[in-house]
Amino acid sequence: MDDDCELGNDTITKLHYFLLVIHHNYNESSTSMAYNDLACLLSDDGSIRLLNGVEMTKKQLLLKAIELDPSNSLAYFNLAN
């Protein structure tokens, strides 16, 4: 969960990057993948508070990913496992 990624000249954690993508809702496909990827960072019983204050469980994140992009097969796979 502590992996870093580059954002312009700044380095941020992947967790923060996914939260930013979700918050700014760039497009449904990338936002769907961000929900999926964020869910993968959590333990099975984990939850996270999004930047808008909404708290979501791993399952809720995956269901939101599917809602945004029903063709996101990774979200279905992760929900089933």
C-alpha positions, 0 to 999 in steps of 0.5 A, a space after each residue: 500500500 505504500 508504493 509510490 507513483 509519479 504525478 507530474 513532478 510530485 511523488 504520491 502513494 498509489 492510495 492517494 492517486 486512486 483517491 484523487 482519480 475517484 474524487 475528480 471523476 476523470 471518466 467512467 472507465 478510469 474511475 471504475 479502475 480506480 475504485 477496483 484498484 483501491 479495493 485491492 489495496 484493502 483487506 477483505 474487511 477493510 474500509 476507506 474514507 473517500 475525499 468526499 467523506 463517504 466511507 466505503 468497504 472493499 465490497 462497496 468499492 468493487 460494486 461501484 467499479 462495476 456500476 461505473 463500467 459493467 465491462 470491468 472484468 477485473 472488478 467482477 473477478 475481485 468481487 468473486 474472490 
